[in-house]
Amino acid sequence: MANSTYLFFVAISLVLVGNLVYSYPENYCIRFDTDVKGASNPIIINITQKWAPLGANHLFNVINSKFYAVPSAFFRVVPKFVVQFGISGDPPQNIIWDKPIQDDPVLMSNTVGTLSYATAGPNTRTTQLFINYINNTRLDPLGFAPLGIVTTGLDTANAIFNPTPGDPNGVDQDKYSKQGNAWIRLNYPQINFITKASITYDCPVRSNEN
């Protein structure tokens, strides 16, 4: 009987620990500090798990890893469309996080200020993200599922330097992924970076920034 009781409590403990390990917050905010000139606000994005659960949980893991331990460049800026980021300046991190996740159903629209994963087709999301500069509702039927929205710092996002004016594809993503910040700083000396990424639960109310 004693052994049975002991095993019962061990089983319950393992279940509880498992739930703690694999549980994710329903809401959290990501704070991106940047080196954007003249911008006083960090970019803070409120992530809502129920909008895109797989994406929200995956991003929570990415932010809590070493992916943003070194600065990460805003490598694609398309005025009146999107700003894209999410390649680590440390090449080994891009290898670690290269495994794609499944798509989420599109439950929210790609309106101004929303955050979505960039993709190369169905079920190819890894770490690249974009912020919508305008109402890009035409992206909704293409499978881009927003998982959050900028609550502070949309003005900062709009002030990010465009490293490739005239070329909407941005910098060579493969070279940046493999060669890191040394390569991108050499070739695009004015490029802007996320200098620090962190999770906070003190999420500000969305402002009416333009």
C-alpha positions in Angstrom: 0.0 0.0 0.0 2.8 2.4 0.9 4.5 1.8 -2.5 1.2 2.3 -4.3 0.7 5.6 -2.5 4.2 6.7 -3.3 3.9 5.9 -7.0 0.5 7.7 -7.1 2.1 10.9 -5.7 5.1 10.6 -8.1 2.7 10.3 -11.0 0.7 13.3 -9.9 3.9 15.3 -9.5 5.1 14.4 -13.0 1.8 15.5 -14.4 2.0 18.8 -12.6 5.6 19.4 -13.6 4.7 18.5 -17.2 1.8 21.0 -17.2 4.2 23.7 -15.9 6.8 23.0 -18.5 4.4 22.9 -21.5 2.0 25.7 -20.5 2.2 29.1 -22.2 0.7 32.4 -21.3 -2.6 33.4 -22.9 -1.2 37.0 -23.2 2.3 38.4 -23.1 4.1 41.4 -24.5 7.4 41.4 -26.4 9.6 44.5 -25.9 12.1 45.2 -28.7 14.7 47.9 -27.9 16.2 49.3 -31.0 18.8 51.7 -32.3 16.4 53.6 -34.5 17.6 57.2 -34.6 15.2 59.8 -33.0 12.9 57.1 -31.6 12.3 57.3 -27.9 9.9 54.4 -27.7 10.7 50.7 -27.8 8.5 48.5 -30.0 6.1 46.7 -27.7 3.9 44.0 -29.1 1.0 42.4 -27.3 0.8 38.7 -28.2 -2.6 36.9 -27.9 -2.3 33.2 -27.8 -5.8 32.5 -29.1 -5.2 34.5 -32.2 -2.5 32.0 -33.4 -1.6 29.5 -30.7 1.2 27.6 -32.4 2.9 30.9 -33.5 2.5 32.6 -30.1 3.9 29.7 -28.2 6.8 29.2 -30.6 7.7 32.9 -30.4 7.6 32.7 -26.6 10.3 30.1 -26.8 12.3 32.0 -29.3 12.4 35.2 -27.2 13.3 33.2 -24.1 16.2 31.6 -26.0 19.6 33.1 -27.1 18.2 34.0 -30.5 18.3 37.8 -29.7 21.3 37.6 -27.5 23.1 39.7 -30.1 21.5 42.5 -32.2 19.2 41.4 -35.0 18.7 43.5 -38.1 15.5 44.9 -39.6 16.6 43.5 -43.0 13.6 44.2 -45.1 11.7 47.5 -45.2 8.9 48.0 -47.7 7.3 51.5 -47.3 3.5 51.4 -47.0 3.6 47.6 -46.6 5.7 45.9 -44.0 9.0 45.8 -42.0 10.5 42.4 -41.6 13.0 40.9 -39.1 13.7 37.7 -37.2 17.1 36.5 -38.4 19.6 36.2 -35.6 22.9 38.1 -35.9 24.5 35.0 -34.5 24.5 32.4 -37.3 24.4 29.2 -35.1 21.1 30.4 -33.7 19.5 30.4 -37.2 20.5 26.7 -37.5 19.0 25.9 -34.1 15.7 27.5 -35.0 15.5 26.4 -38.6 12.8 23.7 -38.0 9.4 25.0 -39.3 6.1 25.0 -37.4 2.7 24.2 -38.7 0.4 27.1 -39.8 -2.3 28.5 -37.6 -5.8 29.3 -39.0 -6.1 33.0 -39.9 -8.5 34.3 -37.2 -7.5 38.0 -37.2 -6.8 40.4 -40.1 -3.5 41.9 -41.1 -4.4 45.4 -40.1 -2.0 48.2 -39.4 0.4 47.4 -36.5 -0.3 43.6 -36.4 2.5 41.1 -36.2 2.6 38.0 -38.4 5.1 35.3 -39.4 6.8 35.6 -42.8 6.6 32.3 -44.8 7.9 30.6 -47.9 4.6 28.8 -48.4 2.4 26.5 -46.3 3.8 25.3 -42.9 7.2 27.0 -43.3 7.1 29.4 -40.4 10.4 29.6 -38.4 11.6 32.9 -36.9 11.0 35.6 -39.4 8.2 38.1 -38.6 6.8 41.3 -40.1 4.8 44.3 -38.8 2.1 45.6 -41.1 2.6 49.3 -41.8 -0.9 49.5 -43.3 -4.1 47.5 -43.5 -2.8 44.5 -45.5 -6.0 42.5 -45.5 -5.1 41.0 -48.9 -2.6 38.9 -46.9 -5.4 37.2 -44.9 -6.4 34.6 -47.6 -2.8 33.8 -48.2 -2.4 32.2 -44.8 -0.6 34.9 -42.8 -2.1 34.7 -39.3 -1.5 37.7 -37.0 -0.6 36.7 -33.5 -0.2 40.2 -31.9 -0.4 43.9 -32.3 2.0 46.8 -31.6 0.8 48.7 -28.5 3.8 51.1 -28.3 6.4 52.1 -30.8 4.6 52.1 -34.1 6.3 55.4 -34.7 9.6 53.7 -34.1 8.7 50.9 -36.6 7.8 53.5 -39.2 11.1 55.2 -38.7 13.3 52.1 -39.4 16.0 52.7 -42.0 15.3 51.1 -45.4 18.6 49.3 -46.3 17.5 48.5 -49.9 15.4 51.4 -51.3 14.0 50.4 -54.7 14.3 46.6 -53.8 11.3 45.3 -51.9 13.1 42.0 -51.2 15.4 43.5 -48.7 19.0 42.3 -48.0 20.2 38.8 -49.0 18.6 36.8 -46.3 20.6 33.7 -46.9 23.9 35.6 -46.6 22.8 37.3 -43.4 21.6 34.1 -41.9 24.9 32.4 -42.6 27.4 35.2 -42.1 25.7 37.3 -39.4 26.2 40.8 -38.2 29.7 41.2 -39.4 28.5 40.7 -43.0 25.4 42.9 -42.7 27.2 45.8 -40.9 29.9 45.8 -43.6 27.4 45.9 -46.5 24.7 48.0 -44.9 26.4 50.3 -42.3 23.2 52.3 -41.7 20.9 49.4 -41.0 18.9 49.4 -37.8 18.9 46.6 -35.2 16.8 45.1 -32.4 19.3 45.6 -29.6 17.4 43.7 -27.0 14.3 41.5 -26.9 12.5 40.6 -23.7 9.1 39.4 -22.5 7.0 41.5 -20.2 3.5 41.0 -18.7 3.0 44.7 -18.0 1.5 45.3 -21.4 0.6 48.9 -22.2 -2.7 49.9 -23.8 -2.4 50.5 -27.5 -1.8 54.1 -28.4 -3.0 56.0 -31.5 0.5 56.4 -33.0 0.9 56.8 -36.8 
